[in-house]
Amino acid sequence: MANSILPRRIIKETQRLLSEPAPVISASPSGENMRYFNVMIFGPEQSPYEGGAYKLELFLPEEYPMAAPKGPKLHLYCYAAWEDMP
């Protein structure tokens, strides 16, 4: 999907997301569809989720930002052992 048919807001938000990433979140648009995002969230240090890596797939609908992103499809890559949980 070409950038020219995307709303300006999505283009600006995507550019900001790529230039100013959050510390425990990695997100990038698909090369084939700029409304589809691959997101990885890493468990914060000193939390029960430390060491966890969680992959989400999000899709920005045509109605975005008036409608929330669709998803998530959550794929659990690894998770802190349950016995380590407080």
C-alpha positions, -999 to 999 in steps of 0.1 A, spaced: 0 0 0 15 33 -10 21 60 15 2 85 -7 -32 68 1 -26 68 38 -39 96 60 -13 121 69 -18 112 106 -7 76 101 24 86 82 34 111 109 27 87 138 47 59 120 76 82 114 76 92 151 73 56 162 104 47 142 125 77 151 115 77 188 110 41 199 98 33 234 123 14 256 105 -19 259 84 -18 226 95 -25 191 70 -17 164 73 -15 126 48 -14 97 46 -42 72 63 -34 39 32 -46 20 6 -28 41 14 3 61 -18 -2 82 -5 -35 95 21 -34 123 43 -60 139 48 -52 176 72 -67 202 68 -59 238 95 -70 262 88 -76 299 102 -48 320 131 -55 343 123 -63 379 88 -74 371 71 -108 369 73 -103 331 110 -98 329 125 -120 302 92 -123 284 88 -113 247 53 -108 234 45 -104 197 14 -86 187 -1 -80 153 -21 -47 150 -41 -33 121 -52 3 117 -87 3 102 -99 28 76 -117 47 104 -85 52 124 -81 73 146 -119 74 153 -118 36 157 -92 17 177 -65 -5 161 -77 -40 155 -60 -69 173 -42 -81 191 -32 -115 179 -8 -124 207 21 -148 202 40 -157 234 77 -162 227 89 -168 262 76 -162 297 91 -159 331 87 -192 350 55 -193 370 74 -203 401 93 -170 399 61 -151 402 55 -134 436 
